[in-house]
Amino acid sequence: MAAQKWTCTGLRWSPEGPALVWSGGRRSALTWGKRVAFGVLDDKARQCVGARGHACPTRTAVPARSTGARCEECARLDRAHSVAADTIADDPRPYRVYLAWFGPGLVKVGITGAERGSARLLEQGAVCFSWLGTGPLMAARRTEELLRAALGVPDRIPYAEKRTVRAALPADPQERAAEVLDLHARAVSLGNWPESLVPAPCQVTDHMGDFGLPHAEPATGSVVELVAGGRIAGELVAAAGPDLHLAVEGRGVLVLDTRLLPGWELTPAQAEAEITFPIKEFGARQDGLF
């Protein structure tokens, strides 16, 4: 009998929590304690996932370590229609400007569609955040640029940095909120925002509980890539942004970046299966491990 195959399109967040989304729209809700176990068929390669709802015409192979899972042409097409590319200036929908905190010294400014609520912040792995204001797309974009220039706040933070600081986050919510409160006050004091952007008061939302981080053991390493014939099984103890924190037998808690999944054909694995994907350990290796 042929092995059952699934194609994952990524991890999505909603007010109900994280869920893996599969081709065809099926979702697998992820709850703490859930067993996550799957493998990659040993005769398959990772292929481009296409763009804008269309399959890649050439089904080009993509690198296993790529978090985009798109070939060069499909990546260009996908970005050309994104808000980040500034190619849809006439978008009539309202947008929100936010400040997001990922750990000590890691704060960014960004924009998201008002209709999405806080989903974008959850998807980025923001530990806490506050809205700055709401308005038309270009007003939101100008405010973002203003804060970057005047306050030195970036609009992007490499994901590896977010993951690194996650193991040592302050336990006190007020300490986690301090940098957002300070930057919000400084942003408001600038006083030269676009008139069409309606300012929002500083109300810090904390995601530590949503991510399950307060009670999870710190991660000891992360999956570097998926490989043909490889497999993993573990218990979900936390999730932040695209990362699943899995307690793996004999290996502690390992981080699986779900952006590595799209493009592979996956098959169910035994719940007790050992991990055979390449792992990068955090910090120094313990004596005698290898």
C-alpha positions in Angstrom: 0.0 0.0 0.0 1.3 3.4 -0.9 2.3 5.7 1.9 -0.2 8.4 2.9 1.3 11.8 1.7 0.6 15.3 3.0 1.9 18.6 1.7 2.2 21.3 4.3 1.7 25.0 3.3 2.8 26.4 6.7 1.9 27.4 10.2 -1.0 29.8 10.8 -2.0 31.6 13.9 -5.6 32.6 15.0 -7.2 33.6 18.3 -7.6 29.8 18.9 -3.9 29.2 18.6 -1.5 27.8 16.0 -2.4 25.2 13.3 -0.6 23.5 10.5 -2.2 24.1 7.2 -2.2 21.4 4.5 -2.8 21.6 0.7 -6.5 21.7 0.1 -7.1 23.9 3.2 -7.2 21.2 5.9 -5.9 22.4 9.3 -4.3 20.5 12.2 -4.8 22.4 15.4 -1.7 22.4 17.7 -2.2 22.1 21.4 0.4 21.7 24.2 1.1 18.0 24.7 0.1 17.0 21.2 2.4 14.5 19.5 4.0 15.7 16.3 5.5 12.9 14.2 6.2 12.8 10.5 8.8 11.8 8.0 9.9 12.7 4.5 9.7 10.1 1.7 13.1 8.8 0.8 12.7 9.2 -3.0 11.5 12.8 -3.2 13.2 16.2 -3.4 11.8 19.5 -2.2 10.0 21.5 -4.9 9.0 25.1 -5.3 5.6 25.9 -3.9 4.7 28.4 -6.6 3.2 31.9 -6.0 -0.1 33.7 -5.5 -2.0 30.4 -5.5 -0.4 29.1 -8.7 1.8 26.1 -9.0 5.4 26.6 -10.1 5.4 25.9 -13.9 8.8 24.2 -13.8 8.4 22.5 -10.4 12.0 23.7 -9.7 13.9 22.1 -6.9 14.6 24.4 -3.9 17.3 24.2 -1.2 16.3 22.3 1.9 17.4 25.1 4.2 15.4 27.8 2.4 12.6 29.3 4.5 10.8 30.6 1.5 10.4 27.4 -0.5 10.2 29.3 -3.8 12.4 29.4 -6.8 13.8 32.7 -8.0 11.0 33.5 -10.4 8.1 32.5 -8.1 9.7 34.5 -5.2 9.9 37.6 -7.5 6.2 37.1 -8.4 5.1 36.7 -4.8 6.9 39.7 -3.6 5.7 41.9 -6.5 2.2 41.6 -5.1 3.0 42.1 -1.4 2.5 45.2 0.8 6.2 45.1 1.7 7.1 45.8 -2.0 5.2 49.1 -2.0 3.5 48.1 -5.3 -0.1 48.5 -4.1 -0.2 52.1 -3.0 -3.9 52.4 -3.9 -5.0 49.7 -1.4 -8.1 51.1 0.2 -8.0 49.0 3.3 -6.9 50.5 6.7 -3.6 49.5 8.1 -2.1 49.5 11.6 1.4 50.5 12.6 2.9 48.6 15.6 5.9 48.3 17.8 6.9 44.6 18.5 9.3 43.3 21.1 11.1 40.0 20.7 13.6 40.2 23.6 15.9 42.7 25.3 17.1 45.2 22.7 15.1 43.6 19.9 12.2 46.0 19.0 10.9 46.6 15.5 8.3 48.8 13.8 5.9 47.4 11.2 2.5 47.6 9.6 -0.3 45.1 9.1 -3.8 45.1 7.7 -6.3 46.2 10.4 -8.5 43.3 9.5 -5.8 40.8 10.5 -5.8 41.9 14.1 -2.8 40.5 16.0 -2.2 37.5 13.7 0.8 39.1 12.0 2.4 39.7 15.4 1.9 36.0 16.5 3.3 34.8 13.1 6.4 36.9 13.7 6.9 35.6 17.2 6.5 39.0 18.9 6.6 38.4 22.6 4.7 41.6 23.2 3.5 44.6 21.2 1.5 47.8 21.1 -0.4 49.5 18.3 0.8 53.0 17.3 -2.0 54.1 15.0 -4.4 53.2 12.1 -4.8 54.8 8.7 -4.4 54.4 4.9 -1.5 52.2 3.7 0.8 55.1 2.6 0.2 57.0 5.8 1.1 53.9 7.8 4.2 53.4 5.6 5.3 57.0 6.0 4.9 56.6 9.8 7.0 53.4 9.7 9.7 55.3 7.8 9.6 58.2 10.2 10.2 56.0 13.2 13.0 54.2 11.5 14.8 57.4 10.7 14.0 59.4 13.9 14.3 56.7 16.5 16.5 54.1 14.8 13.9 51.4 15.1 14.4 48.7 12.4 11.5 47.2 10.4 13.2 43.8 10.2 15.0 41.6 12.7 16.7 38.4 11.5 14.7 35.4 12.8 17.8 33.7 14.2 18.2 36.6 16.7 14.5 36.3 17.8 15.1 32.6 18.5 18.4 33.1 20.3 16.9 35.5 23.0 13.8 33.5 23.5 15.5 31.1 26.0 16.2 33.9 28.4 13.2 36.2 28.4 12.4 38.2 31.5 9.7 36.6 33.7 8.2 39.9 34.7 5.6 41.2 32.2 6.4 44.8 33.1 10.0 44.2 32.3 9.0 42.7 28.9 6.8 45.7 28.2 9.3 48.4 29.2 11.0 49.0 25.9 7.7 49.2 24.0 6.3 51.7 26.5 9.4 53.8 26.1 9.5 53.8 22.4 5.8 54.4 22.1 6.2 57.6 24.2 9.1 58.7 22.1 7.2 58.1 18.9 4.2 60.1 20.0 6.5 63.0 21.1 7.8 63.3 17.5 4.6 65.1 16.6 4.9 65.1 12.8 2.9 62.0 11.9 0.8 61.9 8.8 -2.6 63.6 9.5 -4.5 60.7 8.2 -3.0 58.3 10.7 -5.1 58.1 13.9 -2.8 57.5 16.9 -3.5 54.7 19.3 -2.7 54.7 23.1 0.0 52.4 24.3 -1.6 49.2 25.4 0.9 46.4 25.5 -0.3 42.9 24.6 1.9 40.0 25.9 2.1 36.7 24.0 4.2 34.7 26.4 1.1 32.7 27.5 -0.2 32.3 24.0 3.2 30.8 23.0 3.3 28.5 26.0 6.8 29.7 26.9 6.4 30.3 30.7 6.2 26.5 31.4 8.4 25.2 28.6 12.0 24.0 29.1 14.5 26.1 27.1 15.3 24.7 23.7 18.7 22.9 23.3 18.9 23.0 19.5 17.0 23.4 16.2 16.3 21.4 13.1 18.6 22.7 10.4 16.8 21.1 7.4 14.6 18.3 6.3 16.1 15.5 4.3 14.7 12.7 2.2 14.1 9.6 4.4 14.4 11.7 7.6 11.8 11.8 10.4 11.0 13.5 13.7 8.7 12.8 16.6 8.1 14.9 19.7 5.6 16.4 22.1 4.6 20.0 21.5 5.5 22.1 24.5 5.5 25.6 23.0 5.2 27.5 19.7 6.3 31.0 18.7 6.0 32.5 15.3 6.8 29.7 12.8 8.7 27.7 15.4 7.4 24.5 17.1 9.2 23.6 20.4 9.2 19.8 20.6 10.3 17.7 23.5 12.1 14.9 21.7 13.0 11.6 23.5 16.7 11.7 24.6 17.3 15.1 23.0 15.5 17.7 25.1 13.5 20.4 23.5 14.2 21.1 19.8 13.0 23.9 17.7 11.3 23.0 14.3 10.9 26.0 12.0 7.8 25.1 10.1 8.9 27.3 7.2 11.2 24.3 6.3 8.2 22.1 5.7 6.5 23.5 2.5 7.7 21.8 -0.7 8.2 18.4 0.8 5.9 15.4 0.6 5.4 14.3 4.2 4.1 11.0 5.6 3.0 10.1 9.2 5.7 8.6 11.4 5.5 6.4 14.5 5.1 8.5 17.6 8.2 7.0 19.1 10.4 7.5 16.0 13.8 8.9 16.7 14.9 12.2 15.0 17.1 11.8 12.0 17.0 15.3 10.6 20.3 17.4 11.0 20.3 19.3 14.3 22.2 22.5 15.3 22.8 22.6 19.0 22.5 25.9 20.9 25.7 26.9 22.8 28.5 24.5 23.7 28.0 20.7 23.2 28.0 18.6 26.3 31.0 16.3 26.8 30.4 12.8 25.6 27.5 13.6 23.3 29.4 12.9 20.2 
